[in-house]
Amino acid sequence: SNQWNYTVCVSYNAVPSNDNCSGATSLTIGTTNSTGNLLNASASGTTVGCATGTPDDDVWFSAH
């Protein structure tokens, strides 16, 4: 009668593989990329291109 019943749920979402510039995902010029995820992305401290506002989480792509 003095037992507590509870459930603990723990989940982990890995950092995207292209979280840093050194791991940029290569895209073929002329194709459309419609997938991607910023979940758990970290701030690189670099604002490039048309970023506006206060961007702090980013993933990287390169065109080949």
C-alpha positions in Angstrom: 0.0 0.0 0.0 3.0 2.3 0.3 4.2 1.7 -3.3 4.3 4.5 -5.9 3.5 3.5 -9.5 5.1 5.7 -12.1 6.6 5.5 -15.6 9.6 7.4 -16.9 9.9 8.0 -20.6 13.3 9.0 -22.0 13.9 9.7 -25.6 16.9 11.0 -27.5 17.1 12.7 -30.8 20.6 12.8 -32.4 22.2 15.9 -33.6 21.7 16.2 -37.4 24.7 14.8 -39.4 25.1 18.2 -41.1 25.0 20.3 -37.9 28.4 21.7 -38.6 29.9 23.1 -41.8 32.4 20.3 -42.0 29.6 17.8 -42.3 27.6 19.7 -45.0 25.1 17.5 -46.9 26.1 17.6 -50.6 23.3 18.6 -53.0 23.3 18.3 -56.8 22.8 21.6 -58.6 19.4 21.7 -60.3 17.6 19.4 -57.9 15.2 20.3 -55.1 15.8 19.3 -51.5 12.6 19.0 -49.7 13.8 17.2 -46.6 15.7 18.4 -43.6 15.5 18.8 -39.9 16.7 21.4 -37.3 15.8 19.2 -34.3 18.8 19.4 -31.9 20.8 21.6 -34.3 23.3 23.8 -32.6 24.2 27.4 -33.2 27.3 27.9 -35.3 27.6 31.6 -34.7 27.7 32.2 -38.4 25.0 34.0 -40.3 25.3 33.5 -44.1 23.1 34.5 -47.0 19.5 35.7 -46.5 19.1 34.7 -42.8 17.0 37.3 -40.9 15.9 37.8 -37.4 18.0 36.1 -34.7 18.9 32.7 -36.3 20.6 30.4 -33.8 20.2 26.8 -35.0 21.5 25.8 -38.4 22.3 22.9 -40.6 24.7 23.0 -43.6 24.4 22.1 -47.3 26.9 22.4 -50.2 26.1 22.4 -53.9 28.1 20.3 -56.4 
